[in-house]
Amino acid sequence: MEPTSANILITVLVGFGMGAALVGTVFPAFPGVGLAWLVALIFGFMAGWSPLAIGFMAAITALTIAAFVLAIVLPKRATDATGASRSATWAGLVGAIVGFFAIPVIGFVIGGAAGVYLAEYRVRRNPTAAWASTKGTLKGFGIAALVQVVAVLAIALIWAGWAFLEFRG
């Protein structure tokens, strides 16, 4: 790819998109991993789909899929490890979705924790057991969030290598 001013501008904008994805992952205002994938895809269309570009995009896509799967599996596994009921898992999911819209940025976590606690308390009638399930769920969400941040950083680094090679070649 020729280093024209238009190509450089688009590359800089994609770089800002990667930065926004990281911010969106740390402060969950929007899906950071999805945004990182999308801006990498935009870069691919701008740069062209050489075999090298397809390889970079395949790696970015694999990381994106893994991050999305782990965002679901890790909190569920952590909740299951505490012996939480199935209704607590579903209540946590519903609470997280409601919380995301009710309280921007932190509502996802607050709603999810409240959903698990309330459902588990309803089933067990034991605040200690309900809190243990809630702590396990929060631990799972924390690990999943860390995985998301690492995934976005890895996607950004892969993209940076791709961009470097595009302009160098």
PyRosetta script that sets phi, psi and omega in degrees:
from pyrosetta import init, pose_from_sequence

init()
pose = pose_from_sequence("MEPTSANILITVLVGFGMGAALVGTVFPAFPGVGLAWLVALIFGFMAGWSPLAIGFMAAITALTIAAFVLAIVLPKRATDATGASRSATWAGLVGAIVGFFAIPVIGFVIGGAAGVYLAEYRVRRNPTAAWASTKGTLKGFGIAALVQVVAVLAIALIWAGWAFLEFRG")
pose.set_psi(1, 132.8)
pose.set_omega(1, 178.3)
pose.set_phi(2, -73.3)
pose.set_psi(2, 137.3)
pose.set_omega(2, 179.1)
pose.set_phi(3, -78.9)
pose.set_psi(3, 63.9)
pose.set_omega(3, 176.7)
pose.set_phi(4, -78.2)
pose.set_psi(4, 164.6)
pose.set_omega(4, -179.6)
pose.set_phi(5, -62.7)
pose.set_psi(5, -35.3)
pose.set_omega(5, 178.5)
pose.set_phi(6, -66.1)
pose.set_psi(6, -44.0)
pose.set_omega(6, 179.1)
pose.set_phi(7, -65.0)
pose.set_psi(7, -39.5)
pose.set_omega(7, 178.6)
pose.set_phi(8, -66.1)
pose.set_psi(8, -41.9)
pose.set_omega(8, 179.1)
pose.set_phi(9, -61.5)
pose.set_psi(9, -46.2)
pose.set_omega(9, 179.6)
pose.set_phi(10, -63.3)
pose.set_psi(10, -40.1)
pose.set_omega(10, 179.1)
pose.set_phi(11, -63.9)
pose.set_psi(11, -41.5)
pose.set_omega(11, 177.7)
pose.set_phi(12, -64.0)
pose.set_psi(12, -42.2)
pose.set_omega(12, 178.6)
pose.set_phi(13, -63.9)
pose.set_psi(13, -39.8)
pose.set_omega(13, 176.0)
pose.set_phi(14, -63.2)
pose.set_psi(14, -40.2)
pose.set_omega(14, 175.9)
pose.set_phi(15, -59.3)
pose.set_psi(15, -42.9)
pose.set_omega(15, 175.9)
pose.set_phi(16, -63.5)
pose.set_psi(16, -37.9)
pose.set_omega(16, 176.8)
pose.set_phi(17, -61.4)
pose.set_psi(17, -40.3)
pose.set_omega(17, 176.9)
pose.set_phi(18, -63.7)
pose.set_psi(18, -41.4)
pose.set_omega(18, 176.9)
pose.set_phi(19, -62.9)
pose.set_psi(19, -42.5)
pose.set_omega(19, 177.6)
pose.set_phi(20, -63.4)
pose.set_psi(20, -36.5)
pose.set_omega(20, 178.1)
pose.set_phi(21, -63.0)
pose.set_psi(21, -41.5)
pose.set_omega(21, 178.8)
pose.set_phi(22, -65.1)
pose.set_psi(22, -44.9)
pose.set_omega(22, 178.1)
pose.set_phi(23, -61.5)
pose.set_psi(23, -42.1)
pose.set_omega(23, 179.1)
pose.set_phi(24, -66.5)
pose.set_psi(24, -21.2)
pose.set_omega(24, 176.9)
pose.set_phi(25, -83.4)
pose.set_psi(25, -41.3)
pose.set_omega(25, 179.8)
pose.set_phi(26, -70.6)
pose.set_psi(26, -43.9)
pose.set_omega(26, 177.0)
pose.set_phi(27, -114.5)
pose.set_psi(27, 94.3)
pose.set_omega(27, -167.4)
pose.set_phi(28, -62.9)
pose.set_psi(28, 76.9)
pose.set_omega(28, 176.1)
pose.set_phi(29, -95.0)
pose.set_psi(29, -25.9)
pose.set_omega(29, 177.6)
pose.set_phi(30, -157.0)
pose.set_psi(30, 162.5)
pose.set_omega(30, -175.8)
pose.set_phi(31, -70.6)
pose.set_psi(31, 101.1)
pose.set_omega(31, -175.3)
pose.set_phi(32, -63.2)
pose.set_psi(32, -40.9)
pose.set_omega(32, -178.6)
pose.set_phi(33, -65.3)
pose.set_psi(33, -42.6)
pose.set_omega(33, 178.1)
pose.set_phi(34, -63.0)
pose.set_psi(34, -39.6)
pose.set_omega(34, 178.2)
pose.set_phi(35, -66.0)
pose.set_psi(35, -42.0)
pose.set_omega(35, 178.8)
pose.set_phi(36, -60.4)
pose.set_psi(36, -43.3)
pose.set_omega(36, 178.1)
pose.set_phi(37, -62.3)
pose.set_psi(37, -44.1)
pose.set_omega(37, -177.6)
pose.set_phi(38, -63.2)
pose.set_psi(38, -44.5)
pose.set_omega(38, -179.2)
pose.set_phi(39, -70.2)
pose.set_psi(39, -30.6)
pose.set_omega(39, 174.1)
pose.set_phi(40, -65.5)
pose.set_psi(40, -39.8)
pose.set_omega(40, 177.1)
pose.set_phi(41, -62.4)
pose.set_psi(41, -42.8)
pose.set_omega(41, 177.1)
pose.set_phi(42, -59.8)
pose.set_psi(42, -43.4)
pose.set_omega(42, 177.8)
pose.set_phi(43, -61.0)
pose.set_psi(43, -40.1)
pose.set_omega(43, 179.0)
pose.set_phi(44, -60.5)
pose.set_psi(44, -42.2)
pose.set_omega(44, 177.7)
pose.set_phi(45, -66.5)
pose.set_psi(45, -34.8)
pose.set_omega(45, 178.7)
pose.set_phi(46, -71.1)
pose.set_psi(46, -42.5)
pose.set_omega(46, -174.8)
pose.set_phi(47, -81.0)
pose.set_psi(47, -25.3)
pose.set_omega(47, -175.5)
pose.set_phi(48, 98.3)
pose.set_psi(48, 156.0)
pose.set_omega(48, -172.6)
pose.set_phi(49, -102.8)
pose.set_psi(49, 69.4)
pose.set_omega(49, 172.8)
pose.set_phi(50, -70.9)
pose.set_psi(50, 166.1)
pose.set_omega(50, 176.1)
pose.set_phi(51, -56.3)
pose.set_psi(51, -36.8)
pose.set_omega(51, 177.8)
pose.set_phi(52, -64.0)
pose.set_psi(52, -44.4)
pose.set_omega(52, 180.0)
pose.set_phi(53, -63.2)
pose.set_psi(53, -40.6)
pose.set_omega(53, 179.1)
pose.set_phi(54, -63.0)
pose.set_psi(54, -39.6)
pose.set_omega(54, 177.5)
pose.set_phi(55, -63.0)
pose.set_psi(55, -45.2)
pose.set_omega(55, 178.1)
pose.set_phi(56, -62.5)
pose.set_psi(56, -43.9)
pose.set_omega(56, -178.4)
pose.set_phi(57, -68.3)
pose.set_psi(57, -33.9)
pose.set_omega(57, 176.8)
pose.set_phi(58, -64.4)
pose.set_psi(58, -41.9)
pose.set_omega(58, 177.9)
pose.set_phi(59, -64.1)
pose.set_psi(59, -42.9)
pose.set_omega(59, 179.0)
pose.set_phi(60, -64.2)
pose.set_psi(60, -41.0)
pose.set_omega(60, 179.1)
pose.set_phi(61, -65.5)
pose.set_psi(61, -41.7)
pose.set_omega(61, 178.4)
pose.set_phi(62, -61.4)
pose.set_psi(62, -43.5)
pose.set_omega(62, 177.3)
pose.set_phi(63, -63.1)
pose.set_psi(63, -40.4)
pose.set_omega(63, -179.7)
pose.set_phi(64, -63.1)
pose.set_psi(64, -47.0)
pose.set_omega(64, 179.7)
pose.set_phi(65, -62.8)
pose.set_psi(65, -44.6)
pose.set_omega(65, 179.4)
pose.set_phi(66, -60.9)
pose.set_psi(66, -42.2)
pose.set_omega(66, -180.0)
pose.set_phi(67, -64.4)
pose.set_psi(67, -41.6)
pose.set_omega(67, 178.4)
pose.set_phi(68, -64.9)
pose.set_psi(68, -43.0)
pose.set_omega(68, 180.0)
pose.set_phi(69, -64.3)
pose.set_psi(69, -45.0)
pose.set_omega(69, -179.3)
pose.set_phi(70, -66.2)
pose.set_psi(70, -29.6)
pose.set_omega(70, 177.7)
pose.set_phi(71, -65.1)
pose.set_psi(71, -23.4)
pose.set_omega(71, 177.8)
pose.set_phi(72, -94.2)
pose.set_psi(72, -44.6)
pose.set_omega(72, -173.0)
pose.set_phi(73, -70.0)
pose.set_psi(73, -43.8)
pose.set_omega(73, -174.0)
pose.set_phi(74, -64.2)
pose.set_psi(74, -48.3)
pose.set_omega(74, 177.1)
pose.set_phi(75, -63.0)
pose.set_psi(75, -38.1)
pose.set_omega(75, 179.2)
pose.set_phi(76, -64.9)
pose.set_psi(76, -43.6)
pose.set_omega(76, 179.3)
pose.set_phi(77, -62.1)
pose.set_psi(77, -40.8)
pose.set_omega(77, 179.6)
pose.set_phi(78, -66.6)
pose.set_psi(78, -39.3)
pose.set_omega(78, 177.8)
pose.set_phi(79, -66.2)
pose.set_psi(79, -44.5)
pose.set_omega(79, 179.5)
pose.set_phi(80, -62.3)
pose.set_psi(80, -35.6)
pose.set_omega(80, -178.2)
pose.set_phi(81, -64.4)
pose.set_psi(81, -24.3)
pose.set_omega(81, 179.2)
pose.set_phi(82, -87.4)
pose.set_psi(82, -2.5)
pose.set_omega(82, -178.9)
pose.set_phi(83, 80.8)
pose.set_psi(83, 18.8)
pose.set_omega(83, -179.3)
pose.set_phi(84, -65.5)
pose.set_psi(84, 150.9)
pose.set_omega(84, -179.7)
pose.set_phi(85, -73.7)
pose.set_psi(85, 162.7)
pose.set_omega(85, 177.1)
pose.set_phi(86, -62.8)
pose.set_psi(86, -36.4)
pose.set_omega(86, 179.8)
pose.set_phi(87, -65.3)
pose.set_psi(87, -32.1)
pose.set_omega(87, 177.8)
pose.set_phi(88, -67.4)
pose.set_psi(88, -39.2)
pose.set_omega(88, 177.6)
pose.set_phi(89, -62.0)
pose.set_psi(89, -46.8)
pose.set_omega(89, 179.9)
pose.set_phi(90, -67.4)
pose.set_psi(90, -39.7)
pose.set_omega(90, 178.5)
pose.set_phi(91, -64.7)
pose.set_psi(91, -36.0)
pose.set_omega(91, 176.5)
pose.set_phi(92, -64.3)
pose.set_psi(92, -40.9)
pose.set_omega(92, 178.4)
pose.set_phi(93, -64.4)
pose.set_psi(93, -47.9)
pose.set_omega(93, 179.1)
pose.set_phi(94, -63.2)
pose.set_psi(94, -44.2)
pose.set_omega(94, 178.7)
pose.set_phi(95, -60.6)
pose.set_psi(95, -39.0)
pose.set_omega(95, 179.2)
pose.set_phi(96, -64.7)
pose.set_psi(96, -41.8)
pose.set_omega(96, -179.9)
pose.set_phi(97, -66.8)
pose.set_psi(97, -46.9)
pose.set_omega(97, 178.8)
pose.set_phi(98, -62.6)
pose.set_psi(98, -45.1)
pose.set_omega(98, -179.8)
pose.set_phi(99, -60.6)
pose.set_psi(99, -37.7)
pose.set_omega(99, 179.8)
pose.set_phi(100, -57.9)
pose.set_psi(100, -40.3)
pose.set_omega(100, -178.4)
pose.set_phi(101, -85.7)
pose.set_psi(101, -29.3)
pose.set_omega(101, -177.4)
pose.set_phi(102, -78.4)
pose.set_psi(102, -40.3)
pose.set_omega(102, -178.3)
pose.set_phi(103, -128.6)
pose.set_psi(103, 96.7)
pose.set_omega(103, -177.4)
pose.set_phi(104, -54.4)
pose.set_psi(104, 147.8)
pose.set_omega(104, 176.6)
pose.set_phi(105, 74.8)
pose.set_psi(105, -61.4)
pose.set_omega(105, -175.0)
pose.set_phi(106, -100.6)
pose.set_psi(106, -7.0)
pose.set_omega(106, -176.2)
pose.set_phi(107, -63.0)
pose.set_psi(107, -29.4)
pose.set_omega(107, 179.1)
pose.set_phi(108, -57.8)
pose.set_psi(108, -47.6)
pose.set_omega(108, -178.1)
pose.set_phi(109, -72.6)
pose.set_psi(109, -45.2)
pose.set_omega(109, -179.0)
pose.set_phi(110, -62.5)
pose.set_psi(110, -46.7)
pose.set_omega(110, -179.9)
pose.set_phi(111, -63.7)
pose.set_psi(111, -42.0)
pose.set_omega(111, 179.2)
pose.set_phi(112, -63.4)
pose.set_psi(112, -44.5)
pose.set_omega(112, 179.6)
pose.set_phi(113, -65.7)
pose.set_psi(113, -42.3)
pose.set_omega(113, 179.6)
pose.set_phi(114, -63.8)
pose.set_psi(114, -41.7)
pose.set_omega(114, 179.0)
pose.set_phi(115, -61.2)
pose.set_psi(115, -45.8)
pose.set_omega(115, 179.6)
pose.set_phi(116, -63.4)
pose.set_psi(116, -47.8)
pose.set_omega(116, -177.2)
pose.set_phi(117, -60.0)
pose.set_psi(117, -49.9)
pose.set_omega(117, -176.4)
pose.set_phi(118, -63.8)
pose.set_psi(118, -42.9)
pose.set_omega(118, 180.0)
pose.set_phi(119, -67.7)
pose.set_psi(119, -40.5)
pose.set_omega(119, -178.7)
pose.set_phi(120, -70.1)
pose.set_psi(120, -37.4)
pose.set_omega(120, 177.2)
pose.set_phi(121, -65.4)
pose.set_psi(121, -39.6)
pose.set_omega(121, 179.5)
pose.set_phi(122, -62.2)
pose.set_psi(122, -39.4)
pose.set_omega(122, -178.2)
pose.set_phi(123, -75.8)
pose.set_psi(123, -47.1)
pose.set_omega(123, -171.6)
pose.set_phi(124, -95.0)
pose.set_psi(124, -24.0)
pose.set_omega(124, -175.4)
pose.set_phi(125, 57.2)
pose.set_psi(125, 34.5)
pose.set_omega(125, -178.3)
pose.set_phi(126, -136.6)
pose.set_psi(126, 108.6)
pose.set_omega(126, -177.4)
pose.set_phi(127, -63.2)
pose.set_psi(127, -31.4)
pose.set_omega(127, 179.3)
pose.set_phi(128, -67.0)
pose.set_psi(128, -44.9)
pose.set_omega(128, 178.8)
pose.set_phi(129, -66.9)
pose.set_psi(129, -39.4)
pose.set_omega(129, 178.4)
pose.set_phi(130, -63.6)
pose.set_psi(130, -41.1)
pose.set_omega(130, 179.5)
pose.set_phi(131, -68.5)
pose.set_psi(131, -36.5)
pose.set_omega(131, 178.0)
pose.set_phi(132, -62.2)
pose.set_psi(132, -42.4)
pose.set_omega(132, 177.5)
pose.set_phi(133, -64.9)
pose.set_psi(133, -39.7)
pose.set_omega(133, -179.6)
pose.set_phi(134, -65.8)
pose.set_psi(134, -43.4)
pose.set_omega(134, 178.1)
pose.set_phi(135, -61.8)
pose.set_psi(135, -41.0)
pose.set_omega(135, 178.0)
pose.set_phi(136, -61.7)
pose.set_psi(136, -41.4)
pose.set_omega(136, 178.6)
pose.set_phi(137, -64.9)
pose.set_psi(137, -44.8)
pose.set_omega(137, 178.7)
pose.set_phi(138, -61.7)
pose.set_psi(138, -38.3)
pose.set_omega(138, 176.4)
pose.set_phi(139, -61.1)
pose.set_psi(139, -44.6)
pose.set_omega(139, 178.3)
pose.set_phi(140, -61.7)
pose.set_psi(140, -42.6)
pose.set_omega(140, 177.0)
pose.set_phi(141, -62.9)
pose.set_psi(141, -39.2)
pose.set_omega(141, 179.6)
pose.set_phi(142, -64.5)
pose.set_psi(142, -43.8)
pose.set_omega(142, 178.0)
pose.set_phi(143, -64.5)
pose.set_psi(143, -41.9)
pose.set_omega(143, 178.4)
pose.set_phi(144, -62.5)
pose.set_psi(144, -39.0)
pose.set_omega(144, 178.3)
pose.set_phi(145, -64.7)
pose.set_psi(145, -40.4)
pose.set_omega(145, 177.3)
pose.set_phi(146, -62.6)
pose.set_psi(146, -42.5)
pose.set_omega(146, 177.4)
pose.set_phi(147, -60.6)
pose.set_psi(147, -40.6)
pose.set_omega(147, 179.7)
pose.set_phi(148, -63.1)
pose.set_psi(148, -43.7)
pose.set_omega(148, 179.1)
pose.set_phi(149, -62.7)
pose.set_psi(149, -45.5)
pose.set_omega(149, 179.4)
pose.set_phi(150, -62.6)
pose.set_psi(150, -40.0)
pose.set_omega(150, 179.5)
pose.set_phi(151, -63.4)
pose.set_psi(151, -44.0)
pose.set_omega(151, 179.5)
pose.set_phi(152, -65.4)
pose.set_psi(152, -41.0)
pose.set_omega(152, 176.3)
pose.set_phi(153, -61.0)
pose.set_psi(153, -43.5)
pose.set_omega(153, 178.8)
pose.set_phi(154, -64.4)
pose.set_psi(154, -41.8)
pose.set_omega(154, 177.6)
pose.set_phi(155, -61.5)
pose.set_psi(155, -43.9)
pose.set_omega(155, -179.9)
pose.set_phi(156, -63.6)
pose.set_psi(156, -39.8)
pose.set_omega(156, 178.6)
pose.set_phi(157, -67.7)
pose.set_psi(157, -41.2)
pose.set_omega(157, 177.4)
pose.set_phi(158, -62.4)
pose.set_psi(158, -45.1)
pose.set_omega(158, 178.6)
pose.set_phi(159, -61.1)
pose.set_psi(159, -42.3)
pose.set_omega(159, -180.0)
pose.set_phi(160, -60.5)
pose.set_psi(160, -42.0)
pose.set_omega(160, 176.2)
pose.set_phi(161, -63.4)
pose.set_psi(161, -40.6)
pose.set_omega(161, 177.8)
pose.set_phi(162, -61.5)
pose.set_psi(162, -48.7)
pose.set_omega(162, -179.4)
pose.set_phi(163, -62.3)
pose.set_psi(163, -41.5)
pose.set_omega(163, 179.2)
pose.set_phi(164, -60.2)
pose.set_psi(164, -47.1)
pose.set_omega(164, -179.2)
pose.set_phi(165, -67.5)
pose.set_psi(165, -33.3)
pose.set_omega(165, 178.1)
pose.set_phi(166, -64.2)
pose.set_psi(166, -44.3)
pose.set_omega(166, -177.6)
pose.set_phi(167, -78.9)
pose.set_psi(167, -27.4)
pose.set_omega(167, -179.3)
pose.set_phi(168, -74.9)
pose.set_psi(168, -38.5)
pose.set_omega(168, -174.4)
pose.set_phi(169, -75.9)
pose.dump_pdb("model.pdb")
